[in-house]
């Protein structure tokens, strides 16, 4: 489904990612791990086209998207929940979710201004808040809103960048169950960046570890041993 090959990217004159290759297969949850500052968010932005790739390719469902704009990538079936959520604070909850519909292919948009039931089914609290401004929500509520906004386009791949950062434990549990339910449906693959080892172990199928902008290790949950964690993830 998603294939990143020998990717190199950075900011200005600085190269952050070097020769990064990874795959995300249909219906799987792939977790990207690493200490702070190793390039995880840079990789997510590169995959979504928010950061220009200097070398290498990003392919999705066999189509090379390396030179395509973020909007084109979203319409190809990629949904993105960025680090920090990036909710439009002055817009209502309803309007924020409607923005996600813009990424849906024309044949899947349905009736104008109608939010697909699947986008909010996993977040039943959101319809009660449709009239509230996004900026007035708590961090956990904003994270749920960012999730629903990404799901509005009915993507076949979700990129989740630190979805549990700075939110209360009860919402973390809710997000874990949402990821598990998406995985159980088998229709949407997930590339997940998350610092909590307990969280990624509870949802992940395959794991990559970034170190100094390169893939230092990859493997299954069974292979993610204490020695690997100590070598690459312990601060």
C-alpha positions in Angstrom: 0.0 0.0 0.0 2.5 2.7 1.2 6.1 2.2 0.1 8.8 4.7 1.0 12.1 4.1 -0.7 15.5 5.6 0.1 13.9 8.9 1.2 16.1 11.9 2.0 14.5 15.1 3.4 15.3 18.1 5.6 15.0 21.8 6.2 17.1 24.4 4.5 20.6 23.1 4.3 20.0 20.5 7.0 19.4 16.9 6.1 17.2 15.2 8.6 16.3 11.9 7.0 18.8 9.7 5.2 18.0 6.7 3.0 14.7 5.9 4.8 12.7 3.0 3.5 9.5 1.5 5.0 6.3 -0.2 4.0 2.7 -0.1 5.4 0.5 -3.0 4.2 -3.3 -2.9 3.9 -5.1 -3.3 7.2 -2.0 -3.2 9.3 -0.8 -0.9 12.1 2.8 0.1 11.6 4.5 2.0 14.4 7.4 4.4 14.0 9.5 4.8 17.1 12.6 6.7 18.1 13.9 9.2 20.6 13.0 12.9 20.4 14.5 14.8 17.4 15.3 11.8 15.2 13.0 12.8 12.4 9.7 11.0 12.9 7.5 14.1 12.3 9.8 15.0 9.4 9.1 11.7 7.8 5.3 12.0 8.3 5.4 15.5 6.7 7.4 14.1 3.8 5.0 11.3 3.2 2.1 13.8 3.2 3.9 16.1 0.8 4.2 19.0 3.4 7.9 18.8 3.1 9.7 18.4 -0.2 11.7 15.2 -0.7 15.2 15.7 -1.9 15.8 12.1 -2.9 13.8 8.8 -3.0 10.2 8.1 -3.6 6.8 7.9 -1.8 4.4 5.5 -3.5 0.8 4.7 -2.6 -1.1 1.8 -4.1 1.6 1.5 -6.7 1.4 5.2 -7.8 4.4 7.4 -7.3 3.2 10.5 -5.3 6.7 12.0 -4.7 6.0 15.1 -6.7 2.3 15.5 -6.0 0.9 18.2 -3.7 -0.5 17.3 -0.3 -4.1 17.8 -1.5 -3.6 15.2 -4.3 -2.1 12.8 -1.8 -5.1 13.2 0.5 -7.5 12.6 -2.3 -5.6 9.4 -3.2 -6.8 8.0 0.2 -4.3 9.3 2.8 -5.6 10.8 6.0 -3.4 12.8 8.4 -3.7 13.6 12.1 -0.7 15.9 12.7 1.2 16.4 15.9 -0.4 19.2 17.9 -3.8 18.5 16.1 -3.9 21.8 14.2 -7.6 22.4 14.8 -9.1 25.5 13.3 -9.9 27.3 16.6 -12.3 29.9 15.2 -14.4 27.3 13.3 -17.0 25.1 14.9 -16.6 21.4 15.5 -19.0 20.8 12.6 -17.0 23.1 10.3 -13.7 21.5 11.2 -15.0 18.0 10.3 -16.5 19.3 7.0 -13.0 20.5 6.0 -12.0 16.9 6.1 -14.6 16.1 3.4 -12.5 18.2 0.9 -10.0 15.4 0.8 -12.5 12.8 -0.2 -12.6 11.8 -3.9 -15.7 13.2 -5.6 -17.5 9.9 -5.9 -17.2 9.5 -2.1 -18.3 12.9 -1.0 -22.0 12.2 -0.9 -24.4 15.0 -0.1 -22.9 18.4 0.4 -22.3 19.4 4.1 -23.3 15.9 5.3 -20.7 14.3 7.6 -20.3 10.6 6.9 -21.7 8.6 9.9 -18.5 6.5 10.0 -16.4 9.6 10.7 -18.0 10.3 14.0 -19.3 6.9 15.0 -16.2 6.3 17.1 -16.5 9.7 18.8 -20.2 10.0 20.0 -19.4 13.1 22.0 -18.6 15.2 19.0 -22.2 15.7 17.6 -23.1 17.2 21.0 -20.4 19.8 20.4 -21.1 20.7 16.7 -21.8 24.3 17.5 -18.8 24.9 19.8 -15.6 26.5 18.4 -12.7 24.1 18.0 -10.5 26.4 20.1 -12.8 26.0 23.1 -12.3 22.3 23.3 -10.0 20.5 25.7 -6.9 18.9 24.3 -8.5 15.4 24.4 -11.6 16.7 22.6 -9.5 18.4 20.0 -7.6 15.1 19.4 -10.9 13.4 18.8 -12.0 16.1 16.5 -8.7 15.8 14.5 -9.3 12.1 14.2 -12.9 12.6 13.0 -11.7 15.3 10.5 -9.2 12.8 9.0 -11.8 10.0 8.9 -14.4 12.2 7.1 -12.7 11.5 3.8 -12.9 7.7 4.4 -9.1 7.2 3.9 -7.5 3.8 3.3 -4.3 5.0 5.1 -4.1 7.1 8.3 -0.9 8.8 9.4 -1.1 9.5 13.2 1.6 11.7 14.7 1.7 11.5 18.5 -2.1 11.1 18.9 -1.7 10.6 22.7 0.5 13.6 23.4 -0.7 15.9 26.2 -4.1 14.3 26.7 -5.8 12.7 29.7 -5.6 8.9 30.2 -9.3 8.3 29.6 -9.0 9.8 26.1 -5.8 7.8 25.5 -7.8 4.7 26.2 -10.5 5.8 23.8 -7.9 6.4 21.1 -6.5 3.0 21.7 -9.9 1.4 21.1 -10.5 3.5 18.0 -7.2 2.3 16.5 -8.1 -1.3 17.4 -11.5 -1.0 15.9 -10.1 0.5 12.7 -7.6 -2.4 12.6 -10.3 -4.9 13.2 -12.3 -3.5 10.3 -9.4 -4.3 8.0 -10.2 -1.4 5.6 -7.7 1.2 6.7 -3.9 0.9 7.3 -2.2 3.1 10.0 1.2 4.5 10.3 1.6 5.6 13.9 4.2 7.8 15.6 3.9 7.5 19.4 6.3 7.7 22.4 4.4 5.4 24.7 5.8 1.9 24.3 2.8 0.4 26.2 0.5 2.1 23.7 2.2 1.0 20.5 2.7 -2.6 21.8 -1.1 -2.8 22.4 -2.0 -1.9 18.8 1.0 -2.4 16.5 1.7 -5.2 14.0 5.2 -4.1 12.8 7.7 -1.6 14.1 10.4 0.7 12.7 12.9 2.6 14.9 14.5 5.8 13.6 17.9 6.9 14.9 19.8 9.9 13.6 17.4 10.2 10.6 17.8 6.6 9.5 16.0 3.3 10.1 18.1 1.6 12.7 15.9 -1.4 13.4 12.7 -3.0 12.2 10.7 -6.1 13.3 7.6 -7.6 14.8 6.3 -7.2 18.3 7.9 -10.5 19.3 11.2 -9.2 18.1 10.9 -5.8 19.9 13.0 -7.1 22.8 14.2 -5.4 26.0 17.7 -5.2 24.5 16.4 -3.4 21.4 14.4 -1.0 23.5 17.4 -0.3 25.7 19.7 0.3 22.7 17.4 2.6 20.7 14.7 4.0 22.8 15.8 4.4 26.4 16.8 8.0 27.3 
